[in-house]
Amino acid sequence: MRIGIVCYPTFGGSGVVATELGLALAEEGHIVHFITYDRPVRLGNGKANIFYHEVRVSDYPLFDYQPYELVLTSKLVDVARHERLDLLHVHYAIPHASAAWMAQQILRAQGIHIPFITTLHGTDITLVGRDPSFEPVITFAIEHSTAVTAVSESLRRETFAHFPVKRDIRVIPNFIRMDRYADAADPVLRKRFAPNGERILVHVSNFRPVKRVLDVVKVFLAVRKQMPVRLLLIGDGPDRHAAEMMCRANGTCNDVLFLGKMTEPEAVVASSDLFVLTSETESFGLAALEAMASGVPVVSTDAGGTSEVVENGVGGLLNAVGDTDAMARHAAFILGDGATLEHYRTGARTSAARFDIANVLPRYEALYEQVVHQMKADGVHQ
């Protein structure tokens, strides 16, 4: 099958999932064309069956804001026509779903009929999508997609709650490749980050307010009163400075390491003891899943789709949003002795295995076959 994938090429979860999906599809023999404004960070180079098409926006002086959606639409039309795509799969509703619909209509006028699938990832519904100025377009694009998926049951419910959508939305969860995650710490990394044998807490995010990164620091400060511990903060964003100021105010700068953005943080995470996720809302909790795949248990807020990923008492412990005292108690409990920590490490790996790509990829392939077959069954052929 010849598949066009549209995504954001950045560090965000939607782009990572879309890229990993495309890579897995290519390994299965499908021809995959990525269509976006920059090369996805995890795409790599020279992979078999993988092609990349840059969406280049011209710098025209008439526009204060360059019309990316229109340029993307034109690129979708061009790639779909000349590469003879069977379908488009767009990740993140804004503006990809509306661009795909416009491309579909242009192609239809040329006698080319192509389905498109929209995958909802989270903030396109829970944050950006709630802006009233976006609602009519998002609702229309969802309703007119050939098929729609959401990465969690929680996100599916939120979509129906906040948009007047009547159509079916299928849940296909995010996924990981279990074979790329280590279940043992790297002793060199552990020595670097915890030279005196301290326990290591880790957090990965884009440091936006919804991630509540200051709560991560609060949890660390509370656990620090009970045992030697260090904190690794991976990522960057608007709340980094506030987190740095909190560490300075508490005199803990030597024990809190800001590691910045990392394209492949797996080795660092796997060398930690506990992943701390304090988000106000999570559509899925991909960072937590990646930690669990490395055998690192999670102390998390019970927000959105997180409870669908973190089995409470198995791979980690869930808490109310903002309850940093409870999170600190749970962190200290898991880290308190080697047997308890090992129990949660094993549970984390077992829980994560449910989301191995081998269990999820066939669900996407079945959906692709369904939408293509349905279009042909309706008497519409390219």
JOQUI-V745990 format. One line per field, one symbol per residue. phi: phi as a letter, one per 30 degrees, with the letter a starting at -180 (. if undefined). burial: b if it has 9 or more other C-alpha atoms within 8 Angstrom, else e. A space follows every 10 residues. Layout:
phi=???
burial=???
This chain:
phi=.cbcccaddc dddddddddd ddddddddjd cccdbadade dcdibiddic bbbdcccddc ddcdbddeed ddeddddddd ddchddacbc cidccddddd dddedddddc iccbdbcccd clddcdbddd dedceddded dddcddabbb dadededddd dcbdccddbc cbddabcedc cdcbdddddd dddbdciddc cbbbachded dhddddddde dddddcadab bccckaldcd dddddddddc icedccccci dbdbdedddd cccaccbced abdbjddddd ddddicdbcb dcbiddddcc deicclbcbd eidddddddd ddddddbddd ddeddddddd ddddcdedcc eedddddedd ddddddddic bd
burial=ebbbbbbbbe eeebbbbbbb bbbbbbbeeb bbbbbbbebb bebeeeeebb ebebbeeeee eeeeebeebe bbbbbbbebb beeebbbbbb bbbbebbbbb bbbbebbbee ebbbbbbbbb bbbbbbbbbb eeebbeebbb bbbebbbbbb bbbbbbebbb eeeebeeebe bbbbbbbbee bbbebbeebb beebeeebbb bbbebbbbee bbbbbbbbbb ebbbeebebb bbbbbbeebb eebbebbbee ebbeebbebe eeeeebbebb bbbbbbbbbb ebbbbbebbb bbbbbbbbbb bbbbbbbebb bbebbbbbbe beebeebbbb bbbbbeeeeb beebbbbbbb bbbebbbebb bebbeeebee bbeebbeeee ee
